[in-house]
Amino acid sequence: MAVQKTKVSPSRRNMRRSHDALTGPSTAIEPSTGETHLRHHISPNGFYRGKKVIQKSGD
């Protein structure tokens, strides 16, 4: 079993954990409709990069 040689101070421990925080998903705003969607995904209305790529059955 590994045993530490010296005590790790709370400051050192917290510095090591500083990059472990979770971030939210990155979102993009569709320029034609203003909708928010996940990056590299189509918007809920079927737009991607300003162009209509999917026709819904109701359209």
Backbone bond lengths (Angstrom), bond angles and torsions (degrees), N, CA, C in turn:
res aa  C-N    CA-C-N  psi(-1)  N-CA   C-N-CA  omega(-1)  CA-C   N-CA-C  phi
1 M - - - 1.449 - - 1.523 109.43 -
2 A 1.324 117.13 137.75 1.454 121.09 -178.56 1.518 110.48 -76.67
3 V 1.325 116.07 133.57 1.460 122.02 178.57 1.524 107.15 -124.36
4 Q 1.320 115.03 129.27 1.455 118.01 -178.64 1.516 111.05 -70.17
5 K 1.323 116.03 149.23 1.454 121.35 -177.38 1.526 111.03 -81.05
6 T 1.324 115.92 -40.13 1.461 120.23 178.75 1.521 109.07 -134.74
7 K 1.309 115.80 158.59 1.464 121.33 -179.11 1.534 109.93 -68.92
8 V 1.334 116.09 137.44 1.455 121.49 176.08 1.529 107.03 -91.60
9 S 1.327 115.84 123.45 1.456 120.02 -177.54 1.534 109.83 -70.56
10 P 1.341 117.91 156.18 1.465 120.20 176.89 1.517 112.80 -57.80
11 S 1.322 117.55 -33.25 1.456 120.86 179.31 1.532 110.65 -64.34
12 R 1.332 117.22 -46.28 1.467 121.06 178.65 1.520 110.89 -63.67
13 R 1.324 115.76 -43.42 1.457 120.45 -179.63 1.528 110.71 -60.23
14 N 1.329 116.89 -44.44 1.457 120.72 -178.83 1.520 112.46 -70.94
15 M 1.342 117.14 -31.30 1.461 119.58 175.69 1.527 110.52 -64.76
16 R 1.313 117.07 -38.19 1.450 121.29 179.10 1.530 110.77 -66.28
17 R 1.313 116.97 -35.06 1.465 121.73 -177.99 1.522 113.73 -86.58
18 S 1.318 118.29 2.25 1.464 120.83 -173.12 1.523 112.84 -64.94
19 H 1.323 118.86 -22.62 1.461 121.68 -178.01 1.521 112.69 -99.36
20 D 1.320 118.36 7.64 1.457 121.42 -176.21 1.518 113.55 -90.59
21 A 1.325 119.10 -1.32 1.456 121.30 -176.42 1.528 110.37 -67.39
22 L 1.331 116.26 143.75 1.456 121.23 178.38 1.521 110.00 -83.24
23 T 1.309 116.32 144.46 1.458 120.75 177.08 1.521 108.62 -117.54
24 G 1.300 115.81 156.51 1.450 120.61 178.72 1.514 111.54 -74.85
25 P 1.328 117.21 167.41 1.461 119.18 179.44 1.518 110.92 -69.11
26 S 1.323 116.53 143.93 1.457 120.05 179.36 1.525 108.72 -77.85
27 T 1.319 116.45 131.68 1.453 120.97 -177.73 1.523 109.96 -119.09
28 A 1.317 114.93 159.78 1.459 121.91 178.92 1.525 108.18 -127.54
29 I 1.320 116.51 158.11 1.461 121.95 177.34 1.521 107.69 -107.73
30 E 1.323 115.73 124.69 1.462 121.02 179.02 1.523 109.08 -68.91
31 P 1.350 118.53 123.17 1.463 119.63 -175.10 1.525 114.16 -66.52
32 S 1.324 118.48 -31.51 1.462 119.76 -175.96 1.526 112.64 -80.44
33 T 1.344 117.62 -35.99 1.470 119.97 -176.34 1.516 113.22 -110.89
34 G 1.330 118.60 -18.71 1.459 121.46 -177.67 1.513 113.78 80.96
35 E 1.332 117.45 9.95 1.464 121.26 179.65 1.524 110.62 -76.47
36 T 1.323 115.56 152.87 1.456 121.56 174.66 1.520 108.25 -99.04
37 H 1.330 116.50 133.70 1.462 121.06 179.16 1.520 108.83 -148.89
38 L 1.329 116.68 167.00 1.457 121.23 176.50 1.519 109.29 -65.82
39 R 1.317 116.38 144.42 1.457 119.86 178.72 1.527 110.09 -62.63
40 H 1.319 117.34 144.09 1.457 125.27 179.75 1.525 112.62 63.54
41 H 1.323 117.86 22.30 1.458 123.27 174.84 1.525 107.57 -127.88
42 I 1.324 116.29 157.95 1.460 118.65 177.72 1.518 109.45 -76.76
43 S 1.329 116.31 156.95 1.460 120.84 177.99 1.529 109.20 -78.21
44 P 1.327 118.81 165.77 1.468 120.70 -179.04 1.531 113.86 -57.91
45 N 1.324 118.78 -26.48 1.465 120.85 179.36 1.525 112.97 -89.93
46 G 1.337 118.67 4.16 1.461 121.64 175.36 1.513 114.88 91.51
47 F 1.325 118.76 18.60 1.462 121.48 178.88 1.516 109.97 -99.00
48 Y 1.341 116.42 146.25 1.454 122.67 173.39 1.516 107.59 -142.48
49 R 1.311 116.59 120.67 1.463 124.41 -179.28 1.529 112.01 52.13
50 G 1.315 116.41 42.44 1.457 121.65 174.44 1.506 115.57 85.76
51 K 1.330 118.53 -0.88 1.474 120.85 -179.25 1.517 109.62 -119.13
52 K 1.327 115.60 145.13 1.464 121.58 176.54 1.530 107.99 -77.58
53 V 1.336 117.46 117.50 1.465 120.60 -175.73 1.520 112.33 -110.31
54 I 1.332 117.98 -21.11 1.459 121.27 -179.63 1.522 108.56 -131.33
55 Q 1.319 115.74 129.03 1.454 121.14 175.79 1.526 108.66 -93.84
56 K 1.331 117.50 125.06 1.446 120.80 175.93 1.533 109.04 -77.50
57 S 1.317 116.36 159.89 1.466 119.40 -179.76 1.521 111.94 -66.71
58 G 1.337 118.17 -25.76 1.455 122.11 179.86 1.519 113.59 -82.72
59 D 1.341 117.92 -12.81 1.476 120.89 -178.00 1.502 112.35 -81.72
